[in-house]
């Protein structure tokens, strides 16, 4: 038999254990990434995959572990007597409770040893296991720490237990299950990172629609949202789309984000930090215009004029709408201030053709 005198024997997980730890950490990283990113990008299949992946991996481990469990079940077990050294409940409950037993086990073919086990015991039966009591147990000769109480021993073993006297084994004779050690922590971290990176790589295209990117001057600037009929860009820094060059850059960025051939717009709506382009249905002959045809150089001046010459007072908000549903492009700038709302209209060249001041 193997009796440890100085506590548990620690041995590192072997290559197979390290590989299993790497895969487990990878599944954990992939699961968390799938759940988080599936929520962020509203990707239902990805979110569902995050729920299914750990279940599938758990089922795989169950199947893969069947041979080991079969070998464990085939381990020889023998019956012997043991002395109860101490009893301590380690949980709560109204019926069965987990109890820690410290025992002195006396194998028929070896010297006594000490072992600690946990068993579920009904509160009514606890007095039967008071310290000093001799009980019948089963143990595995090759795994001395595997000890279990025999709740209903045979008449022969009950008679032996009733007439037996067992001295306590010394503290130096403790037997503990050898620790298999943990996975080398860099291996676990690497597995977690790789698992998460795989998922991020799969949805990188979807993430690019909502992440901050550098604009033309290198400053992190905007987020986009693209659907089959529209595209929206929101500026995420201290910049206004009426500043020089900003609106042209925003429209170009949205045009690049739209999949397929260049599509004609039915309207473009611009506010201080947001521009939205509505597109004509693909394959139709609906009227529209090329967003690049907007008079970008004139738009800041149109917004400025609408805010200062139409009697609204200090402007609180503004909106520019370019409409291409008719043959000629129409641009309308609406401004709201403390004195009311007003607007002006311009043609495709950005020349003012009508003013509607506060009345």
LOVEX-824730 format. One line per 8 residues: number of its first residue (from 0); their letters; for each residue x negated, y negated, z of N, C-alpha, C. Coordinates in steps of 0.05 Angstrom, whole numbers, padded with zeros to 5 digits, always signed. Example, Ala and Ser with C-alpha at 12.3 -4.5 7.8 and 13.67 -1.06 7.14 Angstrom:
BEGIN
0> as> -00264 +00114 +00156 -00246 +00090 +00156 -00264 +00066 +00156 | -00257 +00045 +00142 -00273 +00021 +00143 -00258 -00001 +00157
This chain:
BEGIN
0> xxxxxxxx> -00017 +00024 +00000 +00000 +00000 +00000 -00018 -00025 +00000 | -00005 -00048 -00007 -00020 -00073 -00007 -00008 -00092 +00014 | -00024 -00099 +00034 -00015 -00116 +00055 -00032 -00141 +00055 | -00019 -00165 +00053 -00034 -00190 +00052 -00037 -00201 +00080 | -00061 -00209 +00087 -00065 -00219 +00114 -00066 -00249 +00116 | -00070 -00262 +00094 -00073 -00291 +00094 -00052 -00305 +00077 | -00028 -00294 +00076 -00007 -00307 +00061 -00005 -00296 +00033 | +00012 -00308 +00016 +00017 -00298 -00011 -00007 -00299 -00029
8> xxxxxxxx> -00009 -00279 -00046 -00030 -00279 -00066 -00020 -00295 -00090 | -00035 -00316 -00099 -00026 -00333 -00120 -00041 -00326 -00146 | -00027 -00320 -00167 -00040 -00315 -00192 -00027 -00332 -00213 | -00043 -00343 -00231 -00033 -00360 -00252 -00017 -00345 -00272 | +00003 -00359 -00284 +00018 -00347 -00305 -00001 -00341 -00329 | +00003 -00317 -00341 -00014 -00310 -00363 -00006 -00324 -00389 | -00018 -00316 -00411 -00012 -00329 -00437 +00018 -00327 -00444 | +00030 -00304 -00439 +00058 -00301 -00445 +00075 -00320 -00428
16> xxxxxxxx> +00068 -00322 -00402 +00083 -00340 -00385 +00079 -00369 -00393 | +00055 -00377 -00401 +00050 -00404 -00410 +00066 -00410 -00435 | +00067 -00391 -00454 +00082 -00394 -00478 +00112 -00397 -00472 | +00121 -00381 -00453 +00150 -00383 -00446 +00155 -00410 -00433 | +00137 -00419 -00417 +00140 -00445 -00404 +00140 -00468 -00425 | +00123 -00465 -00445 +00122 -00486 -00466 +00149 -00487 -00481 | +00159 -00463 -00488 +00185 -00462 -00503 +00207 -00473 -00486 | +00208 -00465 -00460 +00229 -00475 -00442 +00228 -00505 -00440
24> xxxxxxxx> +00204 -00516 -00436 +00202 -00546 -00435 +00210 -00558 -00461 | +00203 -00545 -00483 +00211 -00556 -00510 +00241 -00556 -00513 | +00254 -00535 -00504 +00284 -00534 -00506 +00296 -00556 -00488 | +00284 -00560 -00464 +00294 -00581 -00447 +00291 -00609 -00460 | +00268 -00614 -00471 +00264 -00640 -00485 +00282 -00644 -00508 | +00286 -00623 -00524 +00304 -00624 -00547 +00333 -00628 -00539 | +00341 -00615 -00517 +00368 -00617 -00507 +00374 -00646 -00498 | +00356 -00657 -00482 +00361 -00684 -00472 +00361 -00704 -00495
32> xxxxxxxx> +00342 -00701 -00514 +00341 -00719 -00537 +00366 -00717 -00554 | +00376 -00693 -00558 +00400 -00689 -00575 +00424 -00702 -00561 | +00427 -00699 -00535 +00450 -00710 -00521 +00448 -00741 -00521 | +00425 -00752 -00516 +00422 -00781 -00515 +00426 -00793 -00543 | +00410 -00783 -00563 +00411 -00794 -00589 +00438 -00789 -00603 | +00450 -00765 -00597 +00476 -00760 -00609 +00497 -00780 -00600 | +00494 -00789 -00575 +00512 -00810 -00565 +00506 -00837 -00577 | +00480 -00844 -00579 +00471 -00870 -00589 +00479 -00874 -00618
40> xxxxxxxx> +00473 -00854 -00635 +00479 -00857 -00663 +00506 -00846 -00671 | +00522 -00837 -00651 +00548 -00826 -00655 +00548 -00803 -00675 | +00529 -00785 -00671 +00526 -00761 -00687 +00538 -00738 -00672 | +00562 -00730 -00678 +00576 -00709 -00662 +00562 -00682 -00665 | +00554 -00674 -00689 +00540 -00648 -00691 +00514 -00647 -00675 | +00500 -00669 -00674 +00475 -00670 -00658 +00482 -00667 -00628 | +00502 -00681 -00619 +00510 -00680 -00591 +00519 -00651 -00584 | +00535 -00639 -00602 +00544 -00611 -00597 +00520 -00592 -00596
48> xxxxxxxx> +00500 -00597 -00614 +00476 -00581 -00614 +00461 -00583 -00587 | +00462 -00607 -00575 +00450 -00611 -00549 +00463 -00594 -00527 | +00489 -00590 -00530 +00504 -00573 -00511 +00499 -00543 -00516 | +00497 -00536 -00541 +00495 -00508 -00548 +00467 -00497 -00544 | +00447 -00513 -00550 +00419 -00504 -00549 +00412 -00490 -00523 | +00416 -00503 -00500 +00408 -00489 -00475 +00424 -00463 -00470 | +00449 -00463 -00479 +00465 -00438 -00476 +00454 -00416 -00493 | +00447 -00423 -00518 +00435 -00403 -00536 +00408 -00393 -00526
56> xxxxxxxx> +00392 -00411 -00515 +00366 -00404 -00505 +00369 -00386 -00480 | +00389 -00392 -00463 +00394 -00376 -00440 +00402 -00348 -00447 | +00420 -00346 -00468 +00428 -00320 -00477 +00405 -00304 -00489 | +00387 -00318 -00503 +00363 -00304 -00513 +00345 -00294 -00491 | +00342 -00309 -00470 +00326 -00300 -00447 +00339 -00276 -00434 | +00366 -00276 -00432 +00379 -00253 -00420 +00374 -00227 -00436 | +00376 -00230 -00463 +00371 -00207 -00480 +00342 -00198 -00479 | +00324 -00218 -00480 +00295 -00211 -00479 +00287 -00199 -00453
64> xxxxxxxx> +00302 -00206 -00431 +00294 -00196 -00405 +00306 -00169 -00398 | +00322 -00157 -00416 +00334 -00131 -00409 +00313 -00109 -00404 | +00292 -00107 -00421 +00273 -00086 -00415 +00260 -00089 -00387 | +00253 -00114 -00380 +00241 -00118 -00353 +00260 -00111 -00331 | +00286 -00118 -00334 +00305 -00111 -00314 +00310 -00081 -00312 | +00308 -00068 -00335 +00311 -00038 -00335 +00287 -00026 -00320 | +00263 -00036 -00325 +00240 -00025 -00311 +00243 -00030 -00281 | +00253 -00054 -00273 +00256 -00060 -00245 +00276 -00042 -00232
72> xxxxxxxx> +00298 -00036 -00247 +00319 -00018 -00236 +00308 +00010 -00232 | +00288 +00017 -00248 +00278 +00044 -00247 +00256 +00048 -00225 | +00249 +00026 -00212 +00229 +00028 -00191 +00239 +00046 -00168 | +00221 +00063 -00159 +00228 +00083 -00138 +00234 +00068 -00112 | +00255 +00075 -00098 +00262 +00064 -00072 +00264 +00086 -00052 | +00255 +00080 -00028 +00255 +00100 -00007 +00270 +00088 +00017 | +00280 +00107 +00034 +00294 +00099 +00058 +00276 +00102 +00082 | +00277 +00082 +00100 +00261 +00084 +00125 +00275 +00067 +00146
80> xxxxxxxx> +00261 +00065 +00169 +00272 +00049 +00191 +00256 +00022 +00194 | +00270 +00003 +00206 +00257 -00023 +00210 +00268 -00036 +00236 | +00251 -00052 +00248 +00259 -00066 +00272 +00266 -00095 +00265 | +00288 -00105 +00275 +00296 -00133 +00270 +00280 -00150 +00290 | +00263 -00168 +00279 +00247 -00186 +00296 +00262 -00212 +00302 | +00275 -00222 +00281 +00290 -00247 +00285 +00312 -00249 +00264 | +00333 -00264 +00270 +00355 -00268 +00252 +00362 -00297 +00252 | +00365 -00308 +00228 +00371 -00337 +00227 +00389 -00342 +00202
88> xxxxxxxx> +00413 -00353 +00207 +00430 -00361 +00185 +00418 -00385 +00171 | +00417 -00384 +00144 +00405 -00405 +00128 +00426 -00418 +00110 | +00451 -00414 +00117 +00473 -00427 +00102 +00498 -00427 +00119 | +00519 -00438 +00107 +00544 -00440 +00122 +00566 -00426 +00106 | +00587 -00418 +00120 +00610 -00406 +00107 +00629 -00394 +00128 | +00653 -00388 +00118 +00673 -00377 +00137 +00672 -00347 +00137 | +00660 -00334 +00117 +00658 -00305 +00116 +00629 -00296 +00115 | +00621 -00288 +00091 +00593 -00280 +00087 +00575 -00305 +00086
96> xxxxxxxx> +00552 -00303 +00100 +00533 -00326 +00100 +00506 -00314 +00094 | +00488 -00330 +00081 +00461 -00321 +00077 +00445 -00321 +00103 | +00432 -00299 +00108 +00417 -00296 +00133 +00389 -00287 +00127 | +00369 -00299 +00141 +00341 -00291 +00138 +00335 -00271 +00161 | +00324 -00248 +00152 +00316 -00228 +00171 +00285 -00226 +00171 | +00273 -00226 +00194 +00245 -00219 +00196 +00244 -00190 +00208 | +00231 -00172 +00192 +00232 -00144 +00199 +00204 -00133 +00202 | +00202 -00112 +00219 +00179 -00095 +00219 +00188 -00069 +00206
104> xxxxxxxx> +00177 -00063 +00183 +00184 -00039 +00167 +00164 -00017 +00173 | +00173 +00007 +00177 +00156 +00030 +00183 +00159 +00051 +00161 | +00142 +00050 +00140 +00143 +00071 +00120 +00135 +00098 +00131 | +00145 +00120 +00121 +00138 +00146 +00131 +00109 +00153 +00125 | +00098 +00141 +00104 +00071 +00149 +00096 +00051 +00126 +00097 | +00057 +00106 +00114 +00039 +00083 +00116 +00042 +00069 +00143 | +00025 +00048 +00146 +00027 +00034 +00172 +00048 +00012 +00170 | +00059 +00005 +00193 +00081 -00015 +00194 +00071 -00042 +00183
112> xxxxxxxx> +00090 -00057 +00172 +00084 -00084 +00162 +00108 -00102 +00167 | +00103 -00128 +00166 +00123 -00148 +00170 +00132 -00159 +00143 | +00158 -00165 +00141 +00169 -00176 +00116 +00193 -00193 +00123 | +00199 -00213 +00107 +00222 -00230 +00110 +00241 -00226 +00086 | +00266 -00222 +00091 +00285 -00218 +00069 +00310 -00236 +00075 | +00326 -00239 +00054 +00352 -00253 +00057 +00374 -00234 +00048 | +00395 -00234 +00064 +00419 -00217 +00058 +00444 -00234 +00064 | +00465 -00227 +00049 +00492 -00238 +00055 +00505 -00221 +00077
120> xxxxxxxx> +00511 -00232 +00099 +00522 -00217 +00121 +00547 -00231 +00131 | +00568 -00215 +00136 +00592 -00226 +00147 +00588 -00235 +00176 | +00600 -00257 +00184 +00595 -00267 +00211 +00603 -00247 +00232 | +00624 -00231 +00226 +00633 -00211 +00246 +00612 -00190 +00250 | +00595 -00184 +00230 +00575 -00163 +00232 +00548 -00172 +00243 | +00544 -00198 +00247 +00518 -00208 +00257 +00509 -00195 +00283 | +00527 -00190 +00302 +00517 -00178 +00327 +00504 -00151 +00323 | +00510 -00137 +00301 +00498 -00111 +00295 +00469 -00114 +00288
128> xxxxxxxx> +00460 -00138 +00283 +00432 -00142 +00274 +00416 -00160 +00293 | +00423 -00158 +00318 +00409 -00175 +00338 +00379 -00167 +00339 | +00361 -00185 +00347 +00333 -00179 +00349 +00328 -00155 +00368 | +00309 -00138 +00359 +00303 -00114 +00373 +00318 -00089 +00364 | +00339 -00094 +00348 +00356 -00072 +00338 +00340 -00057 +00316 | +00344 -00030 +00316 +00332 -00013 +00295 +00353 -00009 +00273 | +00345 -00015 +00248 +00364 -00013 +00226 +00351 +00005 +00204 | +00368 +00014 +00186 +00360 +00030 +00164 +00357 +00012 +00139
136> xxxxxxxx> +00334 +00015 +00125 +00329 -00003 +00102 +00319 +00015 +00079 | +00320 +00003 +00055 +00307 +00014 +00032 +00284 -00004 +00024 | +00262 +00008 +00014 +00239 -00007 +00005 +00227 +00006 -00020 | +00211 -00009 -00035 +00198 +00001 -00059 +00168 +00005 -00052 | +00157 +00029 -00053 +00130 +00033 -00045 +00110 +00016 -00060 | +00115 +00010 -00086 +00097 -00006 -00102 +00103 -00035 -00099 | +00125 -00043 -00087 +00132 -00071 -00083 +00143 -00073 -00054 | +00125 -00074 -00035 +00133 -00072 -00007 +00151 -00095 +00002
144> xxxxxxxx> +00150 -00117 -00013 +00167 -00140 -00005 +00196 -00136 -00013 | +00201 -00116 -00030 +00229 -00110 -00038 +00241 -00092 -00017 | +00255 -00105 +00002 +00268 -00090 +00024 +00297 -00099 +00025 | +00315 -00080 +00030 +00343 -00086 +00031 +00356 -00070 +00054 | +00374 -00081 +00069 +00388 -00067 +00090 +00407 -00046 +00078 | +00408 -00023 +00091 +00427 -00002 +00083 +00451 -00006 +00102 | +00473 -00016 +00090 +00496 -00023 +00107 +00511 +00002 +00118 | +00512 +00023 +00102 +00527 +00047 +00111 +00508 +00071 +00107
152> xxxxxxxx> +00489 +00074 +00126 +00470 +00097 +00124 +00484 +00123 +00129 | +00471 +00144 +00121 +00482 +00171 +00125 +00481 +00177 +00155 | +00495 +00198 +00163 +00496 +00206 +00192 +00468 +00212 +00202 | +00452 +00225 +00184 +00425 +00232 +00193 +00408 +00207 +00199 | +00410 +00187 +00181 +00394 +00162 +00186 +00406 +00146 +00210 | +00432 +00147 +00213 +00443 +00133 +00237 +00433 +00146 +00262 | +00430 +00172 +00263 +00420 +00186 +00286 +00391 +00180 +00291 | +00375 +00178 +00269 +00347 +00172 +00272 +00343 +00143 +00283
160> xxxxxxxx> +00360 +00124 +00272 +00358 +00097 +00281 +00366 +00094 +00311 | +00386 +00109 +00319 +00395 +00107 +00347 +00374 +00117 +00367 | +00358 +00136 +00358 +00338 +00147 +00377 +00310 +00137 +00373 | +00305 +00118 +00354 +00278 +00110 +00347 +00269 +00086 +00364 | +00244 +00085 +00368 +00231 +00062 +00382 +00209 +00052 +00364 | +00210 +00027 +00357 +00190 +00015 +00338 +00177 -00009 +00351 | +00151 -00010 +00352 +00137 -00034 +00362 +00135 -00054 +00340 | +00134 -00079 +00347 +00131 -00101 +00327 +00103 -00100 +00314
168> xxxxxxxx> +00103 -00103 +00288 +00077 -00104 +00274 +00065 -00132 +00279 | +00038 -00134 +00280 +00026 -00160 +00286 +00030 -00179 +00262 | +00027 -00205 +00268 +00031 -00226 +00248 +00012 -00222 +00224 | -00011 -00210 +00229 -00030 -00206 +00207 -00021 -00186 +00186 | +00001 -00172 +00191 +00011 -00151 +00173 +00034 -00161 +00156 | +00036 -00187 +00152 +00058 -00197 +00134 +00053 -00188 +00106 | +00075 -00181 +00092 +00074 -00175 +00064 +00093 -00195 +00050 | +00082 -00208 +00030 +00098 -00228 +00015 +00096 -00222 -00015
176> xxxxxxxx> +00116 -00230 -00029 +00116 -00226 -00058 +00094 -00243 -00070 | +00077 -00232 -00086 +00056 -00248 -00099 +00068 -00270 -00117 | +00059 -00294 -00113 +00069 -00316 -00130 +00057 -00314 -00158 | +00074 -00318 -00178 +00064 -00318 -00205 +00053 -00344 -00214 | +00054 -00364 -00196 +00044 -00390 -00204 +00062 -00404 -00223 | +00057 -00429 -00228 +00073 -00445 -00246 +00059 -00448 -00273 | +00074 -00457 -00292 +00063 -00463 -00318 +00044 -00487 -00315 | +00021 -00485 -00328 +00001 -00506 -00327 +00015 -00532 -00336
184> xxxxxxxx> +00016 -00553 -00319 +00034 -00575 -00324 +00029 -00589 -00350 | +00004 -00591 -00361 +00002 -00604 -00388 +00017 -00588 -00409 | +00018 -00561 -00406 +00033 -00545 -00425 +00062 -00552 -00425 | +00073 -00555 -00400 +00102 -00562 -00398 +00107 -00590 -00410 | +00090 -00609 -00404 +00094 -00636 -00415 +00092 -00636 -00445 | +00072 -00621 -00456 +00069 -00619 -00485 +00094 -00607 -00498 | +00105 -00586 -00486 +00129 -00573 -00496 +00153 -00592 -00496 | +00156 -00607 -00474 +00178 -00627 -00472 +00176 -00648 -00494
192> xxxxxxxx> +00151 -00659 -00497 +00147 -00680 -00517 +00152 -00669 -00546 | +00142 -00645 -00551 +00146 -00634 -00578 +00176 -00629 -00584 | +00191 -00618 -00564 +00219 -00614 -00568 +00234 -00639 -00574 | +00228 -00661 -00558 +00242 -00686 -00562 +00234 -00698 -00589 | +00208 -00696 -00596 +00199 -00707 -00622 +00212 -00694 -00646 | +00217 -00668 -00644 +00230 -00654 -00666 +00258 -00666 -00671 | +00273 -00670 -00649 +00300 -00681 -00652 +00299 -00710 -00662 | +00281 -00726 -00651 +00278 -00754 -00660 +00272 -00755 -00690
200> xxxxxxxx> +00254 -00736 -00699 +00247 -00735 -00728 +00271 -00729 -00745 | +00290 -00712 -00735 +00313 -00705 -00750 +00333 -00728 -00754 | +00334 -00746 -00735 +00353 -00769 -00737 +00338 -00795 -00741 | +00314 -00794 -00750 +00299 -00819 -00753 +00313 -00838 -00772 | +00324 -00828 -00794 +00338 -00845 -00813 +00361 -00859 -00800 | +00377 -00845 -00783 +00399 -00858 -00770 +00390 -00878 -00750 | +00369 -00873 -00736 +00358 -00892 -00716 +00349 -00917 -00730 | +00338 -00915 -00754 +00327 -00939 -00767 +00348 -00959 -00773
208> xxxxxxxx> +00374 -00951 -00774 +00395 -00970 -00779 +00401 -00987 -00754 | +00393 -00978 -00730 +00400 -00994 -00707 +00376 -01003 -00691 | +00352 -00997 -00699 +00329 -01005 -00683 +00318 -01032 -00691 | +00304 -01045 -00673 +00292 -01071 -00679 +00269 -01066 -00698 | +00266 -01084 -00718 +00245 -01082 -00738 +00231 -01109 -00741 | +00207 -01109 -00752 +00194 -01135 -00757 +00207 -01148 -00782 | +00213 -01174 -00780 +00222 -01188 -00804 +00199 -01199 -00820 | +00204 -01217 -00838 +00183 -01227 -00856 +00160 -01240 -00841
216> xxxxxxxx> +00164 -01251 -00817 +00142 -01264 -00803 +00131 -01246 -00781 | +00140 -01221 -00780 +00128 -01202 -00761 +00141 -01201 -00734 | +00163 -01216 -00730 +00176 -01217 -00704 +00199 -01197 -00703 | +00201 -01180 -00681 +00223 -01162 -00679 +00249 -01177 -00681 | +00268 -01169 -00699 +00289 -01187 -00706 +00318 -01177 -00706 | +00324 -01154 -00716 +00352 -01149 -00722 +00360 -01120 -00719 | +00386 -01116 -00720 +00397 -01089 -00721 +00418 -01089 -00744 | +00422 -01066 -00756 +00440 -01064 -00778 +00460 -01042 -00774
224> xxxxxxxx> +00483 -01045 -00788 +00503 -01024 -00787 +00514 -01022 -00816 | +00513 -00997 -00827 +00521 -00994 -00855 +00542 -00972 -00857 | +00563 -00978 -00872 +00584 -00959 -00878 +00588 -00957 -00908 | +00608 -00942 -00917 +00612 -00939 -00946 +00623 -00964 -00959 | +00634 -00983 -00943 +00646 -01006 -00956 +00635 -01033 -00945 | +00617 -01032 -00926 +00606 -01056 -00915 +00579 -01052 -00902 | +00565 -01074 -00898 +00539 -01074 -00884 +00537 -01099 -00867 | +00528 -01096 -00843 +00527 -01118 -00824 +00499 -01120 -00812
232> xxxxxxxx> +00489 -01144 -00809 +00463 -01148 -00797 +00467 -01168 -00774 | +00455 -01163 -00751 +00456 -01181 -00728 +00428 -01188 -00720 | +00422 -01214 -00719 +00396 -01224 -00711 +00393 -01222 -00681 | +00371 -01211 -00671 +00367 -01206 -00642 +00345 -01222 -00631 | +00342 -01247 -00639 +00321 -01264 -00629 +00331 -01293 -00632 | +00315 -01312 -00623 +00322 -01340 -00625 +00318 -01350 -00653 | +00336 -01344 -00670 +00335 -01353 -00698 +00363 -01355 -00708 | +00368 -01375 -00725 +00395 -01379 -00736 +00393 -01372 -00766
240> xxxxxxxx> +00415 -01361 -00776 +00416 -01354 -00804 +00418 -01379 -00822 | +00421 -01402 -00810 +00420 -01427 -00826 +00392 -01438 -00828 | +00373 -01426 -00814 +00345 -01434 -00816 +00335 -01427 -00844 | +00315 -01442 -00853 +00304 -01438 -00879 +00294 -01409 -00883 | +00303 -01396 -00903 +00293 -01369 -00910 +00306 -01346 -00895 | +00320 -01352 -00873 +00332 -01330 -00857 +00354 -01315 -00871 | +00373 -01330 -00883 +00396 -01317 -00896 +00387 -01300 -00920 | +00368 -01311 -00936 +00359 -01295 -00959 +00346 -01269 -00949
248> xxxxxxxx> +00330 -01271 -00928 +00317 -01247 -00918 +00338 -01227 -00907 | +00359 -01237 -00894 +00380 -01220 -00883 +00395 -01205 -00905 | +00402 -01220 -00926 +00417 -01207 -00948 +00400 -01187 -00962 | +00374 -01193 -00966 +00356 -01173 -00978 +00353 -01148 -00961 | +00352 -01152 -00935 +00349 -01129 -00917 +00374 -01112 -00918 | +00397 -01124 -00919 +00422 -01108 -00921 +00424 -01093 -00948 | +00415 -01107 -00969 +00416 -01094 -00996 +00398 -01070 -00997 | +00375 -01071 -00983 +00357 -01048 -00982 +00369 -01025 -00966
256> xxxxxxxx> +00386 -01032 -00946 +00398 -01011 -00929 +00421 -00996 -00942 | +00433 -01008 -00963 +00455 -00996 -00976 +00445 -00974 -00995 | +00456 -00950 -00993 +00447 -00928 -01010 +00459 -00931 -01038 | +00446 -00919 -01057 +00457 -00918 -01084 +00449 -00943 -01100 | +00460 -00946 -01125 +00452 -00968 -01142 +00463 -00994 -01130 | +00452 -01016 -01140 +00460 -01043 -01131 +00490 -01046 -01134 | +00504 -01053 -01113 +00533 -01056 -01113 +00541 -01085 -01112 | +00564 -01091 -01124 +00574 -01118 -01124 +00590 -01123 -01099
264> xxxxxxxx> +00587 -01147 -01088 +00601 -01155 -01064 +00627 -01169 -01070 | +00647 -01164 -01054 +00672 -01179 -01056 +00671 -01204 -01039 | +00656 -01203 -01017 +00653 -01227 -01000 +00628 -01223 -00982 | +00618 -01246 -00974 +00596 -01247 -00955 +00605 -01267 -00933 | +00603 -01258 -00908 +00611 -01274 -00885 +00586 -01279 -00867 | +00580 -01304 -00862 +00556 -01311 -00846 +00564 -01328 -00822 | +00553 -01321 -00799 +00555 -01337 -00775 +00527 -01342 -00764 | +00525 -01354 -00741 +00499 -01363 -00730 +00478 -01340 -00730
272> xxxxxxxx> +00487 -01316 -00721 +00468 -01294 -00718 +00477 -01269 -00733 | +00498 -01270 -00749 +00508 -01246 -00762 +00515 -01252 -00791 | +00509 -01232 -00808 +00518 -01233 -00836 +00530 -01206 -00843 | +00553 -01207 -00856 +00567 -01182 -00864 +00573 -01184 -00894 | +00568 -01162 -00908 +00573 -01160 -00936 +00594 -01139 -00941 | +00617 -01146 -00954 +00637 -01127 -00961 +00634 -01120 -00990 | +00633 -01094 -00996 +00627 -01085 -01023 +00652 -01075 -01037 | +00653 -01079 -01064 +00674 -01067 -01080 +00671 -01037 -01080
280> xxxxxxxx> +00693 -01023 -01083 +00692 -00993 -01082 +00674 -00983 -01105 | +00657 -00964 -01100 +00639 -00953 -01120 +00655 -00941 -01143 | +00647 -00947 -01168 +00659 -00936 -01191 +00684 -00951 -01201 | +00691 -00973 -01188 +00714 -00989 -01196 +00705 -01014 -01211 | +00724 -01027 -01224 +00718 -01051 -01239 +00729 -01076 -01224 | +00731 -01073 -01198 +00741 -01095 -01182 +00722 -01119 -01184 | +00733 -01144 -01183 +00716 -01168 -01185 +00697 -01169 -01162 | +00675 -01182 -01166 +00654 -01184 -01146 +00631 -01201 -01156
288> xxxxxxxx> +00610 -01202 -01140 +00587 -01218 -01147 +00562 -01206 -01135 | +00539 -01213 -01146 +00514 -01204 -01136 +00506 -01220 -01112 | +00503 -01208 -01088 +00496 -01224 -01064 +00471 -01241 -01068 | +00452 -01231 -01085 +00428 -01247 -01090 +00434 -01273 -01104 | +00458 -01276 -01116 +00465 -01300 -01131 +00473 -01323 -01113 | +00475 -01319 -01087 +00483 -01341 -01069 +00462 -01363 -01071 | +00471 -01389 -01069 +00452 -01411 -01070 +00439 -01415 -01042 | +00420 -01397 -01035 +00408 -01396 -01009 +00396 -01423 -01001
296> xxxxxxxx> +00383 -01437 -01019 +00370 -01462 -01012 +00389 -01484 -01005 | +00414 -01482 -01014 +00434 -01503 -01008 +00450 -01497 -00983 | +00452 -01472 -00974 +00469 -01465 -00952 +00463 -01479 -00926 | +00437 -01482 -00917 +00432 -01497 -00893 +00443 -01526 -00894 | +00440 -01539 -00917 +00450 -01566 -00920 +00481 -01567 -00919 | +00494 -01546 -00930 +00523 -01546 -00929 +00533 -01543 -00900 | +00520 -01526 -00885 +00528 -01522 -00857 +00522 -01548 -00841 | +00500 -01561 -00847 +00493 -01586 -00833 +00514 -01607 -00839
304> xxxxxxxx> +00522 -01610 -00865 +00541 -01630 -00873 +00568 -01625 -00860 | +00577 -01599 -00860 +00602 -01593 -00848 +00603 -01599 -00818 | +00581 -01597 -00805 +00580 -01602 -00776 +00577 -01631 -00769 | +00569 -01648 -00788 +00564 -01676 -00781 +00582 -01696 -00794 | +00596 -01688 -00815 +00610 -01708 -00831 +00640 -01704 -00832 | +00651 -01684 -00818 +00679 -01678 -00821 +00695 -01684 -00795 | +00682 -01697 -00775 +00696 -01707 -00752 +00702 -01687 -00730 | +00687 -01665 -00730 +00693 -01645 -00709 +00679 -01651 -00682
312> xxxxxxxx> +00661 -01670 -00683 +00644 -01674 -00660 +00621 -01654 -00660 | +00607 -01651 -00638 +00585 -01632 -00637 +00595 -01604 -00643 | +00586 -01591 -00665 +00598 -01565 -00673 +00593 -01543 -00652 | +00614 -01528 -00646 +00611 -01506 -00627 +00608 -01479 -00641 | +00618 -01477 -00665 +00615 -01452 -00681 +00618 -01459 -00710 | +00607 -01441 -00727 +00610 -01445 -00756 +00611 -01418 -00770 | +00623 -01418 -00793 +00624 -01393 -00809 +00624 -01401 -00839 | +00608 -01386 -00854 +00607 -01389 -00883 +00619 -01364 -00895
320> xxxxxxxx> +00637 -01368 -00914 +00649 -01345 -00929 +00645 -01350 -00959 | +00632 -01331 -00971 +00629 -01331 -01000 +00647 -01311 -01012 | +00666 -01320 -01030 +00687 -01303 -01040 +00684 -01299 -01070 | +00683 -01274 -01079 +00679 -01268 -01107 +00703 -01254 -01119 | +00726 -01256 -01108 +00750 -01242 -01118 +00761 -01255 -01143 | +00753 -01280 -01148 +00762 -01293 -01173 +00738 -01295 -01192 | +00742 -01307 -01215 +00720 -01308 -01234 +00697 -01325 -01224 | +00703 -01347 -01210 +00682 -01365 -01201 +00677 -01360 -01171
328> xxxxxxxx> +00652 -01359 -01163 +00644 -01356 -01135 +00653 -01381 -01119 | +00666 -01377 -01097 +00674 -01398 -01080 +00660 -01395 -01053 | +00650 -01417 -01042 +00636 -01418 -01016 +00652 -01437 -00998 | +00659 -01427 -00975 +00674 -01443 -00956 +00659 -01443 -00929 | +00655 -01467 -00918 +00641 -01470 -00892 +00661 -01481 -00873 | +00668 -01467 -00852 +00687 -01476 -00831 +00671 -01482 -00806 | +00679 -01504 -00793 +00665 -01513 -00768 +00686 -01520 -00747 | +00681 -01512 -00723 +00698 -01519 -00700 +00683 -01535 -00679
336> xxxxxxxx> +00694 -01556 -00670 +00682 -01573 -00649 +00702 -01583 -00629 | +00694 -01599 -00610 +00713 -01609 -00590 +00736 -01625 -00601 | +00733 -01637 -00625 +00754 -01653 -00636 +00772 -01638 -00656 | +00766 -01613 -00661 +00782 -01597 -00679 +00766 -01581 -00698 | +00780 -01571 -00719 +00767 -01554 -00739 +00768 -01568 -00766 | +00748 -01563 -00782 +00747 -01575 -00809 +00732 -01555 -00827 | +00732 -01561 -00853 +00718 -01544 -00872 +00711 -01559 -00897 | +00693 -01547 -00913 +00688 -01557 -00940 +00684 -01533 -00958
344> xxxxxxxx> +00687 -01538 -00984 +00684 -01517 -01004 +00662 -01525 -01023 | +00647 -01506 -01034 +00626 -01511 -01053 +00628 -01490 -01075 | +00615 -01497 -01098 +00616 -01478 -01121 +00592 -01459 -01119 | +00587 -01444 -01141 +00566 -01424 -01141 +00538 -01437 -01140 | +00536 -01463 -01146 +00510 -01477 -01144 +00506 -01490 -01117 | +00526 -01489 -01099 +00524 -01501 -01073 +00532 -01530 -01073 | +00545 -01539 -01094 +00554 -01567 -01096 +00582 -01569 -01083 | +00586 -01589 -01066 +00611 -01592 -01052 +00632 -01601 -01072
352> xxxxxxx> +00655 -01587 -01071 +00677 -01594 -01089 +00702 -01602 -01074 | +00702 -01598 -01047 +00726 -01605 -01031 +00718 -01607 -01002 | +00730 -01627 -00988 +00726 -01630 -00960 +00753 -01632 -00946 | +00756 -01618 -00923 +00780 -01619 -00907 +00772 -01627 -00878 | +00770 -01654 -00873 +00761 -01663 -00846 +00782 -01659 -00825 | +00774 -01664 -00800 +00793 -01663 -00778 +00815 -01684 -00783 | +00840 -01677 -00779 +00861 -01696 -00783 +00873 -01705 -00757
